Amino acid sequence: MIFAFAVGAALGWAGATWLAKRRQDRLAKLLSFAAHEINSPLSSLKLTSAGFLQDLYGPISDQHRPWLSMIREQTARCEALVGDLRDFIHLELHKDFGLHLEPTDVREVLAEAVEEMSTGFGRADAPLESSLPPSLPETEADPDRLRRVFLAMLSHAKKFRSKGTVRVAARDVAGWIEVVIEFESLAIPPDARGGMLDLWQPAAAREGRGTSCVGLGLGFADALARSHGGRLDFSLDDANACRIAFRMPTRSAS
C-alpha cells in the first residue's frame, strides 16, 4: 500500500510538473508573439517620423521639427525595450537565447548610441560629453544587442544624474574594450546598490519606493554583456559618484 501511494504521488508530481512546463511554454510563445506584433507598428512609426525629418513628404516647420525628433527618439526607445523583452523571454522562458555574432566596430556602435540619446539629454538639460579614441579594435559581437547595452547604460545615467556632466569614454586595455560612463547620481540606499546588476531588480521595488532602474534595468544589460563574454560593473560611492563600466574581449583576444 505504501509503495502504491509513493508511485501515485510520483506520478501526480510528474503530471503537475508537465502541466506547469506546458503552461510556461505556451505563455512564452504568447509573449513572444505579442512582442513581435508590437514591433511592426513601432517600425512604421519610426520610419515615418524619420521620413518627415528628412523632408521626404514635403517641408515641415521648425516649430514641429523638435516634436517629430522626440517621436522618433521615443519610438526607438520603445523598439529597444521590446527587443529587450523578447530577449528576456528567450533567455528566461524559452531557454534558447542566441546571438548573431559578426565582426563589429565597437566605437561606431557606441557613437551611434550616444548620438541617439543626445537629443534626450539636451531636452533634460543634462550635458553629455563623449571622449572616444579615433578607433578601437574589432570585436565579435551582435551589433543590435551591443547597442542596447550602451543605450541601457546611457538611459540609467540620464534618469539618475543629479547634476553635472555625464561623461562617456572608451579605450582598449590589454585585449579588452572598456566603455565607462561616469556621473553624479541621485542617492541610492547602500543596501540597494549591490542589486543594481540583478536580472530581477526591476521586480524588487519595495512598497513606497520606486525602482532604481530604467527599462529592464542594468541587470539585463549585464546579461547581454555576459552573453558576449564580457560584463558590466556598477559602483556608487557615498559621495554619489557613479561609474558604469562595460568590458568585453577584442576579436583577437576572444
SERO-4910 file (N, C-alpha, C, O; in steps of 0.05 Angstrom, whole numbers):
BEGIN
 pado doro    nc1    nc2    nc3   cac1   cac2   cac3    cc1    cc2    cc3    oc1    oc2    oc3
  Met    A     16    -24      0      0      0      0     17     25      0     12     45    -14
  Ile    A     39     25     17     57     48     18     70     52    -10     73     74    -19
  Phe    A     78     29    -22     90     30    -49     71     43    -69     79     60    -85
  Ala    A     46     34    -68     26     45    -87     22     75    -83     18     90   -101
  Phe    A     22     83    -57     18    111    -51     42    127    -62     38    149    -73
  Ala    A     66    116    -58     90    130    -67     90    133    -98     97    154   -109
  Val    A     82    112   -112     80    113   -141     60    133   -150     64    149   -168
  Gly    A     37    133   -136     16    153   -143     25    181   -139     19    199   -155
  Ala    A     39    186   -117     49    212   -111     69    221   -132     69    244   -141
  Ala    A     87    202   -140    107    209   -160     94    215   -187    102    234   -200
  Leu    A     74    199   -194     60    204   -220     45    231   -219     44    246   -238
  Gly    A     33    237   -195     19    262   -193     38    286   -195     32    306   -208
  Trp    A     62    283   -182     82    305   -184     92    308   -213     95    331   -222
  Ala    A     97    286   -226    106    287   -254     85    300   -272     92    316   -290
  Gly    A     60    293   -267     38    305   -283     36    335   -279     32    350   -297
  Ala    A     38    343   -253     36    371   -247     59    387   -258     56    409   -268
  Thr    A     83    375   -257    107    388   -269    104    391   -299    111    412   -310
  Trp    A     94    370   -312     90    371   -341     70    393   -349     74    408   -368
  Leu    A     48    395   -334     28    415   -339     39    444   -335     33    462   -350
  Ala    A     55    447   -313     67    473   -307     86    481   -330     87    504   -338
  Lys    A    102    461   -339    121    467   -360    106    474   -386    114    492   -401
  Arg    A     85    459   -392     69    465   -416     57    493   -415     57    507   -435
  Arg    A     47    500   -392     35    527   -388     56    548   -392     51    569   -404
  Gln    A     80    544   -381    102    563   -383    110    566   -413    115    589   -422
  Asp    A    112    544   -427    120    545   -455     99    561   -472    106    577   -489
  Arg    A     73    556   -466     52    570   -480     53    600   -474     48    617   -491
  Leu    A     58    606   -448     60    634   -441     83    648   -455     81    670   -465
  Ala    A    106    634   -457    129    645   -470    124    650   -500    131    671   -510
  Lys    A    110    631   -513    103    635   -541     84    658   -545     86    674   -564
  Leu    A     64    661   -527     45    683   -529     59    709   -525     54    728   -540
  Leu    A     77    712   -506     91    737   -501    110    743   -525    112    766   -532
  Ser    A    123    723   -536    140    727   -559    124    738   -583    132    756   -597
  Phe    A    100    726   -587     83    734   -609     74    763   -604     74    779   -623
  Ala    A     66    770   -580     56    797   -574     79    817   -578     74    839   -590
  Ala    A    103    811   -569    125    829   -573    131    833   -602    137    855   -611
  His    A    130    811   -618    134    814   -647    113    832   -660    120    848   -677
  Glu    A     88    829   -651     67    845   -663     70    875   -656     64    892   -672
  Ile    A     80    880   -632     84    908   -624    106    921   -641    105    945   -647
  Asn    A    126    905   -649    148    916   -665    139    927   -692    150    947   -701
  Ser    A    119    915   -704    110    924   -731    101    953   -731    111    968   -747
  Pro    A     81    961   -714     74    989   -715     96   1008   -706     97   1031   -715
  Leu    A    113    999   -687    135   1015   -679    154   1021   -702    163   1044   -705
  Ser    A    160   1001   -718    178   1005   -741    166   1025   -761    180   1042   -771
  Ser    A    140   1022   -765    126   1041   -784    127   1070   -773    132   1089   -788
  Leu    A    123   1073   -747    123   1099   -735    151   1112   -736    154   1135   -742
  Lys    A    171   1095   -731    199   1105   -732    206   1114   -760    218   1135   -764
  Leu    A    200   1097   -780    207   1104   -808    191   1129   -817    202   1145   -832
  Thr    A    166   1131   -810    150   1154   -818    161   1180   -806    164   1200   -820
  Ser    A    167   1180   -780    178   1204   -767    205   1211   -779    211   1235   -783
  Ala    A    221   1191   -785    247   1196   -798    244   1208   -825    258   1226   -833
  Gly    A    224   1199   -840    218   1210   -866    209   1239   -865    218   1255   -882
  Phe    A    193   1246   -846    185   1274   -842    209   1291   -836    212   1313   -847
  Leu    A    227   1281   -818    251   1297   -811    270   1301   -834    285   1320   -834
  Gln    A    269   1282   -853    286   1285   -877    272   1299   -900    282   1299   -923
  Asp    A    248   1310   -894    232   1325   -914    224   1307   -938    221   1317   -960
  Leu    A    221   1281   -934    213   1263   -955    184   1267   -963    176   1261   -986
  Tyr    A    168   1278   -945    140   1282   -950    133   1312   -953    110   1320   -951
  Gly    A    153   1327   -959    150   1356   -961    162   1370   -937    169   1357   -917
  Pro    A    165   1397   -939    177   1412   -917    160   1412   -892    135   1411   -893
  Ile    A    173   1412   -869    160   1415   -843    170   1440   -829    192   1449   -834
  Ser    A    154   1451   -812    161   1476   -799    182   1471   -777    183   1449   -766
  Asp    A    197   1492   -771    216   1490   -748    202   1485   -722    213   1474   -703
  Gln    A    177   1495   -720    161   1491   -696    155   1462   -691    154   1453   -668
  His    A    151   1446   -712    143   1418   -709    167   1399   -708    165   1376   -699
  Arg    A    190   1408   -718    213   1390   -721    222   1378   -694    227   1354   -693
  Pro    A    224   1394   -672    232   1382   -646    212   1360   -637    221   1340   -624
  Trp    A    186   1364   -642    167   1344   -633    169   1318   -650    166   1296   -639
  Leu    A    175   1321   -675    180   1297   -692    205   1282   -683    206   1258   -683
  Ser    A    225   1298   -675    250   1286   -665    244   1270   -640    255   1248   -636
  Met    A    228   1281   -622    221   1267   -598    205   1242   -603    209   1221   -591
  Ile    A    187   1243   -623    172   1219   -631    191   1197   -640    188   1174   -633
  Arg    A    210   1205   -657    229   1185   -668    246   1173   -645    250   1149   -644
  Glu    A    255   1191   -627    271   1182   -605    256   1163   -586    267   1142   -579
  Gln    A    232   1170   -579    216   1153   -561    207   1127   -574    204   1107   -561
  Thr    A    203   1128   -600    196   1104   -615    220   1085   -615    216   1060   -611
  Ala    A    244   1096   -619    268   1079   -618    272   1067   -590    281   1044   -587
  Arg    A    265   1083   -570    267   1073   -542    248   1050   -538    255   1029   -526
  Cys    A    223   1053   -548    203   1031   -545    213   1006   -560    209    984   -551
  Glu    A    224   1010   -584    234    988   -600    256    973   -585    256    948   -585
  Ala    A    274    988   -572    296    975   -557    284    960   -533    294    938   -527
  Leu    A    264    971   -520    252    958   -497    238    932   -505    240    912   -491
  Val    A    224    932   -528    211    908   -538    232    887   -545    229    864   -540
  Gly    A    255    897   -557    277    878   -563    287    865   -538    293    841   -538
  Asp    A    291    881   -517    300    870   -491    280    850   -480    287    829   -470
  Leu    A    254    857   -482    233    839   -472    234    812   -487    231    791   -475
  Arg    A    236    813   -514    238    788   -529    262    772   -521    260    747   -519
  Asp    A    285    785   -517    309    771   -509    306    759   -481    315    736   -476
  Phe    A    293    774   -463    288    763   -436    271    738   -438    276    719   -423
  Ile    A    251    738   -455    233    715   -458    249    691   -467    246    668   -457
  His    A    267    695   -487    283    673   -497    304    664   -476    312    641   -475
  Leu    A    314    683   -461    335    677   -441    323    662   -417    335    642   -408
  Glu    A    301    671   -407    290    660   -382    267    640   -385    264    623   -368
  Leu    A    252    641   -407    229    623   -411    235    602   -432    233    578   -426
  His    A    241    611   -456    247    591   -477    274    576   -472    277    553   -480
  Lys    A    292    590   -459    319    579   -454    334    573   -480    350    554   -482
  Asp    A    329    590   -501    342    586   -526    354    611   -537    356    615   -562
  Phe    A    363    629   -519    374    655   -528    399    651   -544    417    635   -536
  Gly    A    402    665   -566    426    663   -582    433    690   -594    416    707   -597
  Leu    A    458    693   -601    469    718   -613    474    714   -642    477    692   -652
  His    A    474    736   -657    481    737   -685    508    751   -687    510    775   -692
  Leu    A    530    736   -682    556    748   -680    568    755   -707    565    740   -727
  Glu    A    582    777   -708    597    786   -732    619    805   -723    617    817   -702
  Pro    A    639    809   -740    660    829   -733    646    856   -730    632    866   -748
  Thr    A    652    869   -707    637    893   -700    656    916   -692    674    911   -676
  Asp    A    651    940   -702    665    964   -694    652    975   -669    631    989   -672
  Val    A    663    971   -646    650    979   -621    648   1010   -620    628   1021   -610
  Arg    A    669   1023   -630    668   1053   -629    644   1063   -645    631   1082   -636
  Glu    A    639   1051   -668    617   1060   -685    590   1055   -671    572   1073   -671
  Val    A    587   1032   -659    562   1025   -645    558   1044   -621    535   1054   -617
  Leu    A    579   1049   -606    577   1067   -583    571   1096   -592    554   1109   -580
  Ala    A    584   1105   -613    579   1132   -623    550   1135   -632    537   1156   -628
  Glu    A    539   1114   -645    510   1115   -653    492   1117   -629    472   1131   -630
  Ala    A    498   1101   -608    482   1102   -584    483   1129   -571    462   1140   -562
  Val    A    506   1141   -569    509   1168   -558    493   1188   -574    479   1205   -563
  Glu    A    495   1187   -601    480   1205   -618    450   1201   -614    435   1221   -614
  Glu    A    442   1176   -612    413   1170   -608    402   1182   -582    379   1190   -581
  Met    A    419   1183   -562    410   1193   -536    415   1223   -532    404   1235   -513
  Ser    A    430   1235   -550    438   1263   -546    415   1283   -545    415   1301   -529
  Thr    A    394   1278   -561    371   1296   -561    357   1295   -534    349   1316   -523
  Gly    A    353   1271   -524    340   1268   -498    356   1281   -475    345   1293   -457
  Phe    A    383   1278   -476    399   1291   -456    397   1321   -458    395   1335   -438
  Gly    A    396   1332   -483    394   1360   -487    367   1371   -476    366   1392   -464
  Arg    A    346   1356   -482    319   1364   -473    318   1364   -442    302   1379   -430
  Ala    A    333   1346   -429    334   1345   -400    354   1364   -387    358   1364   -363
  Asp    A    367   1381   -404    388   1399   -395    410   1384   -380    420   1393   -360
  Ala    A    417   1360   -391    438   1344   -379    461   1343   -399    459   1329   -419
  Pro    A    483   1356   -393    506   1356   -411    517   1327   -415    521   1313   -395
  Leu    A    522   1320   -440    532   1293   -446    558   1298   -462    558   1311   -483
  Glu    A    579   1287   -451    606   1291   -463    619   1263   -469    621   1247   -451
  Ser    A    626   1259   -494    639   1233   -501    668   1238   -510    674   1257   -524
  Ser    A    685   1220   -500    714   1221   -507    721   1194   -518    728   1176   -503
  Leu    A    720   1192   -545    725   1166   -558    750   1167   -574    756   1188   -586
  Pro    A    766   1146   -574    791   1146   -590    784   1145   -619    761   1138   -627
  Pro    A    803   1151   -637    797   1150   -666    788   1123   -675    772   1121   -694
  Ser    A    797   1102   -662    789   1075   -669    792   1057   -645    807   1063   -627
  Leu    A    778   1034   -647    781   1013   -627    783    986   -642    773    984   -664
  Pro    A    796    966   -630    798    940   -643    770    929   -647    751    934   -632
  Glu    A    767    913   -669    741    900   -674    736    878   -652    755    868   -640
  Thr    A    711    873   -648    704    851   -630    683    834   -644    670    843   -663
  Glu    A    679    810   -634    659    792   -645    634    796   -629    632    788   -605
  Ala    A    614    808   -641    590    817   -625    565    816   -642    566    815   -667
  Asp    A    543    818   -629    517    822   -641    511    853   -640    506    863   -618
  Pro    A    513    867   -662    512    897   -661    487    908   -648    489    927   -632
  Asp    A    464    896   -653    439    906   -642    439    902   -611    431    921   -597
  Arg    A    447    879   -602    447    874   -573    468    892   -559    463    903   -538
  Leu    A    491    895   -573    512    913   -562    502    941   -559    507    955   -539
  Arg    A    488    951   -580    477    978   -579    458    981   -556    457   1002   -543
  Arg    A    442    960   -551    422    962   -529    436    962   -501    425    973   -482
  Val    A    459    949   -499    474    951   -474    483    980   -469    480    990   -447
  Phe    A    493    993   -490    502   1021   -487    478   1039   -482    480   1058   -466
  Leu    A    456   1034   -495    432   1050   -490    422   1047   -462    413   1067   -449
  Ala    A    424   1023   -451    416   1019   -423    433   1034   -404    424   1046   -384
  Met    A    460   1034   -409    478   1049   -392    473   1079   -393    472   1093   -373
  Leu    A    469   1089   -418    463   1118   -421    436   1126   -409    433   1147   -397
  Ser    A    416   1109   -413    389   1114   -402    390   1116   -371    377   1133   -359
  His    A    405   1098   -359    408   1099   -330    421   1125   -321    411   1138   -303
  Ala    A    442   1133   -335    455   1158   -328    437   1182   -332    437   1200   -315
  Lys    A    421   1182   -353    403   1204   -358    382   1207   -336    375   1229   -327
  Lys    A    371   1184   -328    349   1184   -308    359   1191   -280    346   1205   -265
  Phe    A    383   1180   -273    392   1182   -245    414   1203   -240    424   1206   -218
  Arg    A    421   1218   -262    440   1240   -258    427   1261   -240    404   1268   -244
  Ser    A    442   1272   -221    432   1293   -203    441   1320   -213    425   1339   -212
  Lys    A    465   1322   -223    476   1347   -233    502   1342   -248    513   1320   -246
  Gly    A    512   1362   -262    538   1359   -275    536   1344   -301    514   1338   -311
  Thr    A    559   1339   -312    562   1327   -339    563   1296   -337    576   1285   -319
  Val    A    550   1283   -356    553   1254   -359    575   1250   -379    574   1259   -401
  Arg    A    596   1235   -370    619   1231   -387    621   1202   -397    618   1183   -381
  Val    A    626   1199   -423    628   1173   -436    656   1171   -447    666   1188   -461
  Ala    A    670   1149   -440    697   1144   -450    700   1115   -459    686   1098   -449
  Ala    A    719   1110   -477    724   1083   -486    754   1080   -491    768   1099   -498
  Arg    A    764   1055   -486    792   1050   -491    797   1020   -494    780   1004   -487
  Asp    A    820   1014   -505    829    986   -508    849    981   -486    870    994   -484
  Val    A    844    961   -470    861    955   -447    870    925   -449    855    908   -441
  Ala    A    893    921   -459    905    894   -459    886    873   -470    881    852   -457
  Gly    A    876    878   -494    858    858   -506    829    859   -498    813    843   -506
  Trp    A    823    879   -482    795    883   -474    786    911   -481    802    930   -479
  Ile    A    762    914   -491    750    940   -496    734    948   -471    718    933   -461
  Glu    A    739    973   -462    726    983   -438    711   1008   -445    722   1027   -456
  Val    A    685   1009   -438    668   1033   -442    659   1041   -414    647   1025   -399
  Val    A    664   1066   -407    658   1076   -380    640   1101   -381    645   1119   -397
  Ile    A    619   1101   -365    602   1124   -362    603   1133   -333    598   1117   -315
  Glu    A    609   1158   -329    612   1169   -302    594   1194   -299    592   1210   -317
  Phe    A    582   1197   -275    565   1220   -270    559   1221   -240    564   1202   -225
  Glu    A    549   1244   -232    540   1247   -204    511   1238   -202    494   1250   -215
  Ser    A    506   1218   -186    480   1205   -185    462   1216   -163    471   1227   -143
  Leu    A    436   1212   -167    418   1214   -144    425   1193   -123    437   1173   -130
  Ala    A    418   1198    -99    425   1179    -78    410   1153    -81    386   1152    -86
  Ile    A    424   1131    -78    412   1104    -77    421   1091    -51    445   1091    -45
  Pro    A    402   1081    -35    409   1070     -9    431   1048    -11    431   1033    -30
  Pro    A    450   1048      8    472   1028      6    462   1000      3    475    984    -11
  Asp    A    439    992     16    430    965     14    418    958    -13    414    935    -19
  Ala    A    414    978    -30    403    974    -57    424    973    -78    420    964   -101
  Arg    A    448    984    -72    469    986    -92    479    959   -102    485    956   -126
  Gly    A    480    940    -84    491    914    -91    473    899   -110    482    880   -123
  Gly    A    447    907   -112    429    892   -130    425    906   -157    407    898   -172
  Met    A    441    926   -163    436    941   -188    440    924   -213    429    930   -234
  Leu    A    457    903   -211    461    885   -234    446    859   -231    452    840   -246
  Asp    A    427    858   -213    410    835   -210    390    834   -234    376    854   -239
  Leu    A    388    812   -247    370    809   -270    341    816   -263    326    826   -279
  Trp    A    333    809   -238    305    813   -230    301    839   -214    281    842   -201
  Gln    A    320    857   -215    319    881   -199    294    898   -205    283    910   -186
  Pro    A    284    901   -230    260    917   -234    236    906   -219    217    922   -213
  Ala    A    236    881   -212    213    869   -197    217    871   -167    201    860   -152
  Ala    A    239    883   -158    246    883   -129    239    909   -115    250    914    -94
  Ala    A    222    925   -127    216    951   -114    202    946    -87    184    929    -85
  Arg    A    210    962    -68    196    960    -42    172    978    -42    170    997    -58
  Glu    A    153    971    -25    129    987    -23    136   1016    -16    150   1022      3
  Gly    A    125   1035    -33    130   1063    -28    156   1073    -39    163   1097    -36
  Arg    A    172   1056    -53    197   1064    -65    198   1055    -94    190   1033   -101
  Gly    A    207   1073   -111    209   1066   -140    234   1049   -144    252   1047   -128
  Thr    A    234   1036   -168    258   1020   -175    281   1039   -183    276   1061   -193
  Ser    A    305   1029   -179    329   1045   -186    338   1036   -214    362   1029   -217
  Cys    A    320   1035   -233    328   1026   -260    311   1039   -281    290   1051   -275
  Val    A    319   1035   -306    304   1044   -329    300   1020   -347    318   1003   -350
  Gly    A    276   1017   -359    271    994   -376    273    968   -360    262    966   -338
  Leu    A    288    949   -371    292    923   -357    316    925   -339    323    905   -326
  Gly    A    329    948   -337    350    952   -317    378    944   -327    381    931   -348
  Leu    A    398    951   -310    425    945   -317    431    915   -314    450    905   -326
  Gly    A    414    901   -298    418    872   -295    415    858   -322    429    839   -328
  Phe    A    395    866   -338    391    854   -364    413    861   -383    423    845   -399
  Ala    A    422    887   -381    445    895   -398    470    879   -391    485    871   -409
  Asp    A    473    872   -365    496    855   -357    493    827   -368    513    815   -376
  Ala    A    468    817   -369    463    791   -381    471    790   -411    483    771   -420
  Leu    A    464    812   -425    472    814   -453    502    816   -456    514    803   -474
  Ala    A    515    831   -438    544    834   -439    557    807   -434    577    800   -447
  Arg    A    547    792   -414    559    766   -408    555    746   -430    571    728   -434
  Ser    A    533    748   -445    529    730   -468    550    735   -490    555    718   -507
  His    A    564    759   -489    585    765   -507    613    758   -495    633    764   -508
  Gly    A    613    747   -472    639    741   -459    649    765   -443    673    765   -436
  Gly    A    632    785   -439    640    809   -424    625    812   -398    615    792   -387
  Arg    A    622    836   -388    607    841   -364    603    871   -359    617    887   -372
  Leu    A    585    878   -342    582    905   -332    591    906   -303    590    887   -288
  Asp    A    602    929   -295    608    935   -268    594    961   -260    593    980   -275
  Phe    A    583    961   -236    569    985   -226    580    992   -199    583    975   -181
  Ser    A    587   1018   -195    596   1027   -169    584   1055   -163    581   1071   -181
  Leu    A    578   1059   -138    567   1085   -129    577   1089   -101    571   1074    -83
  Asp    A    593   1111    -97    604   1115    -71    586   1133    -54    565   1142    -63
  Asp    A    595   1139    -30    578   1154    -11    575   1184    -19    558   1198     -9
  Ala    A    593   1193    -38    590   1220    -49    573   1220    -74    570   1241    -87
  Asn    A    561   1197    -80    543   1193   -103    557   1195   -130    544   1201   -150
  Ala    A    583   1191   -130    597   1189   -156    592   1161   -167    599   1141   -155
  Cys    A    579   1160   -191    571   1134   -202    589   1127   -226    596   1145   -242
  Arg    A    595   1102   -229    612   1092   -251    600   1066   -261    597   1047   -246
  Ile    A    592   1066   -287    582   1042   -300    603   1034   -321    608   1050   -340
  Ala    A    614   1010   -320    635   1002   -338    627    977   -353    616    958   -341
  Phe    A    631    976   -379    627    953   -396    654    943   -406    670    959   -415
  Arg    A    658    917   -404    683    905   -414    676    880   -430    659    864   -423
  Met    A    690    877   -453    688    853   -468    714    849   -484    728    869   -491
  Pro    A    721    824   -491    747    819   -505    746    829   -533    724    829   -546
  Thr    A    769    837   -544    771    844   -572    769    818   -588    771    796   -578
  Arg    A    767    822   -615    764    798   -632    789    781   -631    787    757   -631
  Ser    A    813    793   -630    838    778   -629    841    763   -603    852    741   -602
  Ala    A    831    775   -581    833    763   -554    813    741   -550    818    721   -536
  Ser    A    789    743   -563    768    723   -559    772    700   -579    756    681   -579
***
